[in-house]
Amino acid sequence: MKKVARYTTIAFLIAFGLLSLFLTSSVIFDLFGIRAKEGNYVLFIVWANFISAILYLAAAYGLIKQQRWSAFALGASFLILIIAFIGLKSHISEGLAYEMKTVSAMIFRISITLVLTILAYFTIDRYKIKN
């Protein structure tokens, strides 16, 4: 059962990480006209998601290699997203432009990252690790 959870987590991390990396880099570098389609995006949120995407992919590699640091990479991503969300709340309270879908997406991403962090922590076989 632990192997199924670990491999499912790895597959999801890779898919979610690659999708996030593509979408955030498309906004940052204005690829494929995605920036115009995003409306009033908040740049520091996009950067937080970009960094998280890289951490997701690194954590997937760490899980493949059964490394404890993979859970810490996901925990770091969780903290980055929480800090960005607090910044978003401040951004909104100052009356600056944003999209409501950004708030929903951040809540979704923070929740998913928390679940992935917990799964990564508990699916690593601590008896087989040779650190």
C-alpha positions in Angstrom: 0.0 0.0 0.0 2.9 2.4 0.8 4.4 1.8 -2.6 1.1 2.6 -4.4 0.8 5.9 -2.4 4.4 6.8 -3.1 4.2 6.1 -6.9 0.9 7.9 -7.1 2.4 10.9 -5.3 5.4 10.8 -7.6 3.2 10.7 -10.7 1.0 13.5 -9.4 4.0 15.7 -8.4 5.6 15.3 -11.9 2.3 16.1 -13.7 1.4 19.0 -11.4 5.0 20.3 -11.4 5.3 20.2 -15.2 1.9 21.9 -15.7 2.7 24.6 -13.1 6.1 25.2 -14.7 4.6 25.5 -18.1 1.9 27.9 -17.1 3.9 30.1 -14.8 6.8 30.4 -17.2 4.3 31.2 -20.0 3.1 34.2 -17.9 6.5 35.3 -16.7 8.1 35.1 -20.2 4.9 36.0 -22.1 4.8 32.8 -24.1 1.9 31.8 -26.4 0.0 34.9 -25.5 -1.0 33.4 -22.1 -0.2 36.6 -20.2 -3.0 38.5 -22.0 -5.4 35.7 -21.2 -4.6 35.8 -17.5 -6.1 39.2 -17.0 -5.0 40.9 -13.7 -2.4 38.4 -12.5 -0.3 39.2 -9.5 3.3 38.7 -10.4 4.7 37.6 -7.0 2.0 34.9 -6.9 3.2 33.7 -10.3 6.8 33.6 -9.1 5.8 31.7 -5.9 4.0 29.2 -8.1 7.0 29.0 -10.4 9.4 28.2 -7.5 6.9 25.7 -6.1 6.8 24.0 -9.5 10.5 23.5 -9.4 10.3 22.2 -5.8 7.5 19.8 -6.9 9.8 18.3 -9.5 12.7 18.1 -7.1 10.5 16.4 -4.5 9.4 13.9 -7.1 13.0 13.0 -7.8 13.7 12.8 -4.1 10.7 10.4 -3.6 12.0 8.2 -6.4 15.4 8.1 -4.7 13.7 7.6 -1.2 15.2 10.8 0.2 13.9 12.4 3.3 14.6 15.9 2.0 11.7 15.5 -0.6 9.2 16.1 2.2 11.2 19.1 3.3 11.2 20.5 -0.2 7.4 20.2 -0.3 7.2 21.8 3.2 9.3 24.7 1.8 6.9 25.0 -1.1 4.0 25.1 1.4 5.6 27.9 3.4 6.4 29.9 0.2 2.7 29.6 -0.9 1.4 30.6 2.6 3.7 33.7 2.6 2.6 34.5 -1.0 -1.1 34.1 0.1 -0.6 36.5 3.0 1.0 38.9 0.5 -2.0 38.4 -1.8 -4.4 39.3 1.1 -2.4 42.5 1.6 -2.4 43.2 -2.1 -6.2 42.8 -2.1 -6.7 45.0 1.0 -4.7 47.8 -0.7 -7.3 47.8 -3.5 -4.9 46.6 -6.2 -6.0 44.7 -9.2 -6.4 40.9 -9.0 -8.5 38.0 -10.3 -10.8 36.2 -7.9 -9.7 32.9 -9.6 -6.2 33.7 -8.1 -7.5 33.4 -4.6 -9.3 30.1 -5.3 -6.3 28.7 -7.1 -4.0 29.6 -4.2 -6.3 27.9 -1.7 -6.4 24.9 -4.0 -2.6 24.9 -4.5 -1.8 25.3 -0.8 -4.2 22.4 0.1 -2.7 20.1 -2.5 0.8 21.0 -1.4 0.0 20.2 2.2 -1.5 16.9 1.3 1.6 16.1 -0.9 3.9 17.1 1.9 2.1 14.7 4.3 2.1 11.9 1.8 5.8 12.3 1.0 6.7 12.3 4.7 4.8 9.1 5.5 5.6 7.1 2.3 9.3 7.3 2.6 10.6 4.0 4.0 12.8 5.2 6.8 14.4 1.8 7.3 15.8 1.6 3.7 17.3 5.1 3.7 21.1 5.3 3.8 21.9 8.9 4.5 
